[in-house]
Amino acid sequence: MSEIAIQLPSKSEFLAVNNSIFTASNGEGKDFEICLVSVEEIVSNDFQENFTLLFRAEPDVGTQQGIYVLKHEELGEMDLFLVPIKKDETGLYFEAVFNLIKAAGA
């Protein structure tokens, strides 16, 4: 499990690219742009770190939850489980939730 967490960008790395564009693919051959619009901390203590990422895509993107391959100029390529959470006139919003358990003594 820790191997997966090590491969993903940290909360601070996501914060550094807030409001930037990622290319997303759900494996069906249709890539689309998705903007990271929010990085929100839920819990951060000696034992765990919880945070969410909120992405916005065009309103006509399919509303399917699942694992998406995201590519970013600075952060590289990663697989994230995205869940559509709302849709309005500005776009379709997806959320990714992180719950990282910190190693003892870290």
N, C-alpha and C positions, 0 to 999 in steps of 0.2 A: 504494500500500500504506500509506503513512504517513497518508493521509487517513482510512482506516478506523480505524487506531490512535488518531488524534486524536479521533474521534467516540466511542470507547468510554471508559468510566471507567478511571482509573488504578488501580494496585494499592492505593495509599493510600485512594482513594475507596471501593473495595470493602471494605478493612479497616474503614473507618468505619461500614459498614452490615452488618458480620458479624453473624450470628444474626438477620437480619431477613427478612421475607417478600417475595417477588417473585410476580407473576402470570405464568405461562408459557402460551404458546400454540404449538402445532405446526402451525397452519394448518388443522387439521381441525375447527375450531369448538368444541373442548373446552378451555376454559381450566382451569388448576389452579394451586394454590399450591405454591411451591417455596421452601425456606428455604436461605439461604447459611449453611453451617455451618463452612466453613474457607477461609482464604486462605493458601496455602503458597508461599513463595519457593523456587525451584529454583536459579536463577543470577541474580546481579545484579552487573554489572561495568561498565566503561567502554564496552563494545561492545553488550551485550544485557541484557535483563531477561526472565527466565522465571518464571512463576508459574502456579499452578493454583487454580481455584475448585471447591469441592465443595458441591453442593446436595443437599438431601434433600426428596423428595416422598412422598406417601402410597404405601404398597406396591402399590396397585392401579392406579397410573398406568401406561400402556403403556411398554414397554421399547424404544422406538425411538430410535436415534441420529439426529441431524439438526439443522437450524437451527431454533431456537426464538426467538420474540419474547418477551423478558422485559420486564416493566414494574415499576418501583420508584418509590415515593413521592418519594424524594430524587434518585435517579439518572436517572429518566426511562425511556425506552424504548430497547432495544437488541436486536440480533440476535446470538445466540451459538450456536456449534456445541456441542451437549451430547452426551456419550456416557454411557450407563448403565454403571456399573462394578461395582455390587454391590446386593444386595437382602437385607434381613434383617427382623426383626420390627418394627423402628422405621421402616423406609421403603425407598424405592428411591433410590439415590444416583447423581447425574449429575456428570460432571467436564467442565470447560472448561479448556483449556490455552492460555496466552498465551506467545508468543515474540516479543518486541518488539526489533527491531534499532534501536539508538540512532544518531542522525545523527552524522556526524563532527563532533567538537568540542563535542558536547552534554554 
